[in-house]
Amino acid sequence: MTSYPLLDTISTPAQLRELDRKQLPQLADELRSFLVESVSKTGGHLASNLGTVELTVALHYVFDTPNDKLVWDVGHQTYAHKVLSGRRAGMAGLRAHGGVSGFPKRGESEYDTFGVGHSSTSISAALGMALAFKLKGQTQRTVAIIGDGAMSAGQSFEAMNNAGVADADMLVVLNDNDMSISAPVGALNKYLARLFSGTTFNAARKAGEKVLGVSPSLLEFANRVEEHVKGMLTPGTLFEELGFNYIGPIDGHDLDSLVPTLQNLQKLKGPQFLHVITRKGHGYKLAEADPILYHGVSKFAPEVGIEGGKTGGKPTYTKVFGDWLCDMAAADPRLVAITPAMGEGSGMVRFAELFPERYFDVGIAEQHAVTFAAGLACEGMRPVLAIYSTFLQRGYDQLIHDVALQKLPVVFALDRGGLVGADGPTHHGSFDLSFLTCIPNLTVMTPADEEECRRMLTTAYRLDGPSAVRYPRGSGPGVATQQALADLPVGRGEIRRRGKAIALLAFGSMVTPALAAAEELDATLANMRFVKPIDRELIIELAREHSLLISVEENALIGGAGAEVARVLEEINSPTQLVRLGLPDRFIDHGDQALLLAEVGLDKAGIIRTARAHQDLAPTVR
């Protein structure tokens, strides 16, 4: 067991602020070691959290949290923040059902000022808080910490554009861990950061503006000189133009630079921007060498690291998609693939290697990704947008106006449909069937197994309009996939089991548990396949032959697939009872996937329980 003599004395940021500044590097080292030890036992996000240890220590040391507000972006960089704010013991249950969330969560701690699981929201939220304090005559400071590519999203710049003219006392910290903007970090940049953030420099600038204000031409000249001097030495011209006082870049792992710079910025009025350079996985050599591998980890031995090369087992739906994408691209040169910064997670690594000229990673910019796909489709290409269900929500307006309204042949490969487990409510794909089914011109499919997923992707690709193939996180039931690029008849389901009295109408991931339930109930099991267009004839047939229909979907009940079944029954004025099973009207917390499904009655036992509770109430089949 690793010893943590200094970390053991810290359970609140107030205790952290009592330390001598010379003790902070030791605390950071202990905190980093604790994170490696802890996350190796629970799994979770590792590399990104190791990269923000010193920054987190410095922020809590300088600012009076929770009175001052730290607003984190890309929430998977907050483990050090959770440890320092009283949740160290809770890290043993990180992301487990009932345990500490893997992201900031307002209901979990007063130090989690804003809930976040997606990206690019911190500046907007921090600006709102800063102006609220100003309206109430309060003096708290707000700090937005943004990074991991979140600056590529339009909302970040929308917020900065607003903040630059809002006269709010706030600080934006850019945690730049990809070297995407910055010039090399060195002694000169460190010196300039202290200089530009210091009260002497800023007092001189204010005095100069007052003196030169009597001569607009001289003031303009002075401003231009300052702008160009800083522009030559630092990469902050863009942020200065948006109204921020830009500082940096500085080394985000150097506490001797971070702390005094933050202390200087804390005293300044108006919008401030600090650019820090960090390294994902910092301090743990294996994570530094492969930050992508160590981004999200399962349990592992820290001294050994993650053991790769494991083979066998059922392929995930993500891999099924990745393999199909390569096969279809080889068959059709029009295919182009798009991802909003989720190439690895969406199974597109091999495609990017084989077809680099047809692979487009647009960054964390889901709205752009959808309209970009529409533009490609306008000129005869066949775009496939691989996107998580939860992230497509951010491009909904573009899906309606730019794709569906124009009936453009864009395929949405919708990964992580349904409950995703440990990442919780910000990442569950709970709503896609509801928000997709109501859109005209859009075909929506839900595969029951791996081979059906491959065939549905082919079906979608060959349609003349937009389509979505929605598949869950993880593996399917283990059905082998074929090499052929075969399709399916659009809008047609299938009967997988014939039974009596009860018919289960299952969609996608729910076919497997529903089939198991049907065996015990001696019920009919229909694999519905299509949510839109739904198989109307199959529903009518099942309603005529059974006294009880039960629709089963891993999606919100309101407006989901079951609602489409109900619509058909209403149109034919059927007396057959329909019971709809799906996700309840609440946000589902984080935890093991199987446990969560059982909790909401979407496993074999839950389906059987529902069927038996309603069986005696069903009318007799005529």
LOSE-200444 format. One record per residue (C-alpha): residue in one letter; x, y, z. Coordinates in steps of 0.05 Angstrom, whole numbers, padded with zeros to 5 digits, always signed. Last residue first. Layout:
AXYZ ...
This chain:
R-01236-00265-00617 V-01177-00262-00569 T-01200-00255-00497 P-01187-00188-00464 A-01124-00179-00423 L-01129-00170-00348 D-01105-00240-00330 Q-01041-00229-00370 H-01024-00161-00341 A-00982-00178-00280 R-00956-00241-00314 A-00928-00202-00372 T-00896-00149-00328 R-00861-00200-00284 I-00837-00239-00346 I-00808-00175-00376 G-00774-00157-00310 A-00744-00227-00302 K-00716-00227-00372 D-00685-00158-00366 L-00716-00090-00379 G-00750-00080-00312 V-00720-00013-00294 E-00674-00040-00241 A-00656-00100-00283 L-00631-00055-00338 L-00590-00015-00288 L-00558-00078-00259 A-00541-00105-00328 Q-00507-00040-00347 D-00467-00033-00283 G-00476+00036-00252 H-00492+00109-00268 D-00559+00141-00254 I-00621+00137-00299 F-00654+00205-00313 R-00728+00201-00302 D-00790+00186-00344 P-00781+00110-00343 L-00741+00072-00394 G-00780+00021-00433 L-00838-00028-00429 R-00905-00013-00463 V-00967-00054-00447 L-01017-00062-00504 Q-01086-00093-00495 T-01120-00117-00558 P-01185-00080-00572 S-01158-00054-00638 N-01186+00011-00665 I-01145+00004-00729 E-01113+00072-00721 E-01106+00063-00646 L-01068-00002-00656 V-01020+00032-00705 R-01008+00091-00658 A-00996+00044-00599 V-00941+00008-00638 E-00909+00076-00654 A-00913+00095-00580 G-00877+00030-00564 A-00819+00053-00608 G-00809+00117-00567 G-00849+00180-00557 I-00849+00175-00481 L-00824+00107-00462 A-00752+00130-00462 N-00708+00079-00497 E-00685+00007-00487 E-00747-00021-00519 V-00800-00074-00504 S-00870-00074-00532 I-00919-00120-00497 L-00981-00145-00534 L-01036-00182-00497 S-01096-00220-00525 H-01060-00249-00584 E-01078-00270-00655 R-01110-00207-00682 A-01061-00160-00648 L-01002-00200-00676 E-01028-00194-00747 I-01041-00119-00740 I-00971-00108-00712 L-00940-00149-00769 E-00978-00109-00821 R-00956-00043-00792 D-00882-00059-00793 I-00855+00008-00768 P-00826+00056-00819 K-00794+00077-00774 V-00779+00035-00713 F-00752-00020-00757 R-00725-00087-00732 M-00790-00111-00700 N-00762-00177-00674 A-00827-00210-00656 L-00831-00260-00599 T-00894-00301-00588 A-00904-00325-00517 D-00895-00392-00483 L-00881-00351-00420 E-00814-00385-00405 E-00791-00384-00477 A-00819-00313-00486 A-00776-00288-00429 A-00712-00313-00462 L-00735-00283-00528 A-00749-00217-00492 P-00679-00217-00461 T-00647-00225-00531 V-00695-00180-00570 M-00685-00121-00523 S-00621-00098-00556 G-00659-00080-00619 F-00734-00073-00611 A-00779-00126-00582 L-00853-00138-00595 L-00872-00191-00544 A-00936-00228-00561 I-00979-00260-00507 A-01038-00307-00518 K-00998-00365-00547 G-00929-00376-00577 R-00890-00371-00642 R-00817-00350-00637 R-00772-00308-00680 I-00826-00272-00719 E-00797-00220-00766 G-00799-00145-00778 R-00807-00109-00844 G-00802-00034-00855 V-00747-00038-00908 P-00730-00107-00934 L-00660-00123-00909 D-00591-00114-00940 A-00532-00159-00958 L-00460-00136-00960 A-00431-00206-00958 Q-00375-00220-00909 Q-00422-00254-00860 T-00427-00238-00786 A-00430-00291-00731 V-00485-00282-00680 G-00455-00272-00610 P-00512-00243-00569 G-00486-00172-00579 S-00425-00139-00549 G-00415-00071-00517 R-00453-00006-00524 P-00519-00010-00561 Y-00539-00002-00634 R-00580+00050-00672 V-00578+00050-00747 A-00602+00117-00772 S-00625+00137-00841 P-00627+00196-00889 G-00654+00188-00960 D-00640+00149-01023 L-00628+00084-00985 R-00568+00040-01002 Y-00527+00060-00941 A-00584+00046-00894 T-00594-00024-00920 T-00519-00038-00914 L-00519-00012-00843 M-00580-00055-00830 R-00545-00117-00857 R-00485-00106-00811 C-00529-00094-00751 E-00569-00157-00768 E-00505-00197-00768 E-00486-00170-00699 D-00552-00179-00665 A-00621-00148-00653 P-00610-00088-00697 T-00651-00025-00687 M-00669+00015-00750 V-00695+00086-00762 T-00712+00113-00831 L-00717+00189-00835 N-00760+00225-00886 P-00802+00261-00832 I-00773+00268-00762 C-00817+00243-00705 T-00780+00176-00701 L-00713+00209-00688 F-00727+00245-00622 S-00762+00187-00589 L-00715+00133-00615 D-00656+00176-00593 F-00678+00189-00522 S-00641+00144-00473 G-00572+00139-00503 H-00539+00143-00435 H-00478+00189-00434 T-00499+00246-00390 P-00541+00199-00348 G-00485+00152-00327 D-00414+00139-00349 A-00414+00073-00312 G-00467+00038-00353 V-00484+00054-00425 L-00560+00051-00423 G-00593+00054-00491 G-00560+00071-00558 R-00484+00073-00549 D-00469+00080-00624 L-00513+00112-00676 A-00485+00101-00745 F-00522+00159-00778 V-00524+00148-00853 V-00533+00210-00896 P-00572+00204-00961 L-00602+00275-00963 K-00677+00284-00957 Q-00671+00360-00957 L-00714+00366-00895 A-00679+00306-00866 V-00607+00331-00873 D-00598+00406-00862 H-00662+00423-00826 I-00676+00363-00782 L-00607+00334-00769 Q-00579+00405-00765 D-00628+00422-00709 Y-00610+00357-00673 G-00535+00365-00674 R-00524+00366-00598 Q-00571+00307-00588 L-00525+00268-00635 F-00476+00268-00577 T-00519+00224-00532 S-00529+00173-00587 Y-00455+00167-00601 I-00434+00187-00671 A-00408+00153-00733 L-00430+00196-00792 V-00430+00157-00858 P-00428+00202-00919 R-00445+00177-00989 M-00415+00228-01037 G-00456+00257-01094 E-00447+00331-01085 C-00505+00345-01038 A-00483+00285-00995 L-00418+00320-00979 G-00455+00382-00957 A-00502+00342-00914 A-00443+00308-00880 F-00414+00377-00864 T-00483+00395-00836 V-00481+00337-00788 A-00407+00345-00768 H-00416+00420-00758 Q-00469+00409-00706 E-00428+00355-00673 A-00366+00397-00665 I-00317+00364-00618 G-00266+00353-00673 V-00280+00346-00747 D-00248+00278-00756 F-00256+00264-00830 Y-00235+00199-00863 R-00240+00192-00939 E-00168+00213-00954 P-00143+00167-00898 F-00176+00105-00928 L-00139+00044-00901 E-00110+00076-00838 A-00172+00117-00822 F-00216+00055-00835 R-00174+00015-00786 V-00182+00067-00731 M-00257+00077-00742 G-00287+00036-00685 S-00331+00091-00656 G-00290+00100-00592 E-00225+00106-00632 G-00252+00158-00681 M-00291+00197-00629 A-00271+00269-00645 P-00336+00286-00682 T-00330+00229-00732 I-00341+00227-00807 A-00334+00172-00858 V-00336+00180-00934 L-00365+00128-00982 R-00364+00148-01056 P-00309+00097-01071 D-00359+00040-01062 A-00338-00033-01052 A-00275-00019-01011 A-00313+00033-00971 M-00368-00019-00957 D-00317-00068-00929 C-00281-00016-00887 L-00346+00011-00858 W-00371-00060-00845 D-00310-00076-00803 G-00317-00012-00762 F-00391-00025-00751 V-00380-00095-00727 K-00324-00068-00683 T-00372-00018-00650 Y-00424-00073-00642 T-00372-00109-00600 P-00341-00174-00622 K-00355-00235-00579 G-00297-00266-00542 G-00228-00283-00569 T-00166-00241-00569 K-00127-00202-00517 G-00068-00165-00548 G-00061-00113-00495 E-00045-00117-00421 I-00058-00051-00388 G-00002-00032-00341 V+00045-00078-00304 E+00063-00038-00242 P-00006-00006-00242 A-00043-00073-00245 F-00107-00063-00284 K-00182-00051-00276 S-00215-00022-00337 V-00189+00041-00370 G-00214+00103-00406 H-00159+00149-00431 Y-00102+00099-00418 L-00102+00071-00489 I-00108+00142-00517 P-00054+00169-00471 D-00003+00118-00497 A+00068+00137-00476 E+00046+00185-00421 A-00002+00132-00395 L+00055+00081-00389 K+00101+00133-00358 Y+00056+00155-00302 G+00075+00225-00282 H+00035+00260-00337 G-00018+00216-00368 K-00043+00271-00413 R+00008+00327-00417 T-00007+00398-00396 I+00003+00466-00428 V-00033+00525-00395 H-00068+00583-00429 L-00098+00633-00380 F-00154+00679-00404 Q-00181+00737-00364 P-00249+00772-00370 G-00255+00835-00328 K-00220+00855-00264 L-00153+00830-00241 K-00136+00807-00171 Q-00145+00732-00184 L-00101+00738-00245 N-00041+00754-00202 Q-00054+00696-00155 L-00064+00650-00216 T+00004+00670-00244 P+00036+00662-00175 V+00008+00591-00168 L+00019+00565-00239 S+00093+00583-00247 D+00120+00552-00183 L+00068+00497-00192 D+00100+00475-00257 H+00055+00420-00287 G+00012+00467-00328 D+00073+00497-00361 I+00054+00566-00386 P+00023+00592-00450 G+00009+00644-00430 I-00037+00702-00410 Y-00092+00732-00453 N-00133+00791-00429 F-00199+00774-00461 G-00241+00817-00507 L-00252+00769-00566 E-00194+00802-00602 E-00149+00785-00543 F-00170+00712-00550 L-00151+00711-00623 T-00085+00747-00610 G-00064+00697-00558 P-00008+00658-00591 T+00048+00692-00550 L+00111+00729-00569 M+00094+00760-00635 G+00022+00773-00615 K+00044+00805-00550 V+00087+00855-00587 H+00034+00863-00640 E-00022+00878-00591 E+00021+00924-00548 V+00042+00965-00609 R-00029+00967-00636 N-00054+00992-00569 A-00001+01046-00567 F-00018+01069-00637 E-00093+01071-00621 L-00078+01112-00559 L-00034+01160-00599 S-00088+01170-00652 P-00142+01179-00600 S-00104+01235-00565 V-00136+01253-00499 G-00140+01179-00484 L-00064+01175-00483 V-00061+01192-00410 K-00120+01148-00389 E-00100+01090-00433 G-00029+01094-00408 A-00053+01092-00336 K-00093+01029-00350 R-00033+00997-00385 A+00013+01016-00329 A-00035+00986-00278 N-00038+00922-00319 F+00037+00915-00323 T+00047+00931-00249 T-00011+00886-00227 G+00021+00824-00258 S-00014+00779-00308 F+00025+00804-00368 L+00092+00800-00332 R+00080+00732-00299 A+00058+00702-00365 L+00116+00737-00401 Y+00167+00705-00354 K+00137+00635-00363 N+00136+00646-00439 L+00209+00666-00438 A+00229+00607-00395 G+00199+00557-00441 V+00135+00527-00470 P+00136+00516-00545 A+00082+00552-00583 S+00011+00532-00568 I-00051+00519-00608 S-00055+00444-00618 M-00002+00425-00567 D-00050+00367-00548 N-00058+00379-00474 D-00083+00451-00474 N-00119+00463-00409 L-00149+00530-00427 V-00164+00568-00363 V-00220+00619-00370 L-00223+00671-00314 M-00282+00714-00295 D-00298+00784-00273 A-00354+00801-00321 D-00354+00862-00366 A-00403+00830-00414 V-00365+00849-00477 G-00313+00793-00478 A-00361+00746-00444 N-00409+00744-00503 N-00356+00727-00555 M-00326+00679-00505 A-00393+00643-00498 E-00404+00637-00573 F-00331+00614-00578 S-00341+00557-00530 Q-00409+00540-00560 G-00376+00529-00628 A-00337+00469-00607 S-00263+00466-00621 M-00247+00494-00553 A-00270+00428-00523 G-00209+00392-00551 D-00189+00362-00484 G-00193+00429-00449 I-00235+00479-00410 I-00229+00502-00339 A-00279+00559-00326 V-00263+00601-00265 T-00313+00643-00227 R-00295+00695-00175 Q-00339+00715-00116 T-00350+00789-00105 Q-00425+00796-00093 G-00468+00855-00112 K-00527+00811-00131 L-00524+00831-00205 K-00448+00820-00204 F-00455+00751-00174 A-00506+00732-00227 L-00459+00760-00280 A-00404+00714-00257 M-00450+00654-00252 G-00476+00663-00323 L-00405+00673-00348 A-00384+00609-00313 A-00441+00570-00346 S-00425+00595-00416 I-00350+00585-00406 S-00360+00514-00379 T-00406+00486-00433 S-00354+00462-00484 S-00359+00388-00470 H-00407+00331-00452 G-00410+00301-00383 V-00422+00363-00342 G-00459+00384-00279 F-00442+00453-00253 T-00415+00476-00186 D-00386+00411-00163 Y-00354+00438-00100 E-00421+00436-00065 S-00419+00361-00074 E-00459+00303-00102 G-00523+00338-00124 R-00485+00385-00170 K-00450+00328-00207 P-00381+00335-00237 F-00364+00271-00275 G-00343+00199-00258 S-00398+00197-00207 V-00384+00173-00136 G-00422+00111-00116 G-00495+00089-00117 H-00483+00042-00175 A-00408+00042-00189 R-00376+00101-00225 L-00323+00108-00170 G-00337+00063-00111 A-00267+00065-00082 M-00266+00139-00100 G-00315+00150-00043 A-00258+00151+00007 R-00226+00209-00030 R-00291+00249-00035 G-00275+00309+00009 S-00259+00364-00041 L-00187+00345-00055 V-00206+00276-00081 K-00262+00303-00125 H-00216+00356-00156 A-00163+00303-00169 Y-00217+00262-00206 T-00240+00322-00247 Q-00212+00313-00317 H-00269+00268-00342 G-00317+00326-00338 V-00300+00356-00405 D-00309+00426-00375 W-00301+00444-00302 V-00332+00505-00270 L-00292+00526-00208 K-00334+00574-00167 D-00306+00619-00113 N-00344+00607-00048 P-00330+00532-00057 T-00272+00546-00063 D-00231+00607-00042 F-00184+00608-00102 V-00108+00603-00098 Y-00098+00533-00068 H-00159+00503-00101 L-00135+00527-00169 A-00062+00506-00157 V-00080+00435-00135 T-00125+00426-00195 L-00072+00452-00244 E-00020+00406-00212 V-00064+00345-00220 T-00093+00361-00289 G-00054+00312-00333 L-00065+00252-00288 N-00139+00263-00297 S-00136+00261-00373 A-00095+00197-00372 L-00141+00160-00323 H-00215+00159-00340 G-00248+00101-00304 G-00232+00032-00277 T-00244+00014-00205 K-00179-00017-00179 S-00130+00016-00228 V-00169+00081-00216 S-00149+00081-00143 E-00075+00065-00149 V-00064+00112-00208 L-00104+00167-00173 F-00066+00157-00108 S+00001+00164-00143 R-00022+00229-00175 L-00046+00256-00108 E+00020+00238-00075 D+00060+00274-00129 A+00014+00334-00126 L+00020+00338-00050 Q+00096+00335-00056 P+00095+00392-00107 L+00049+00432-00061 Q+00093+00431+00000 K+00135+00492-00021 R+00070+00533-00023 D+00063+00523+00052 L-00001+00487+00068 E-00062+00522+00098 R-00095+00527+00030 L-00100+00452+00026 Q-00138+00450+00091 A-00189+00498+00062 P-00192+00454-00001 T-00221+00399+00043 S-00199+00329+00064 I-00124+00340+00066 T-00081+00310+00121 D-00077+00241+00087 L-00052+00276+00024 L+00012+00296+00062 P+00031+00228+00089 Y+00006+00188+00029 S+00039+00119+00035 T+00028+00068-00020 M+00000+00000+00000 
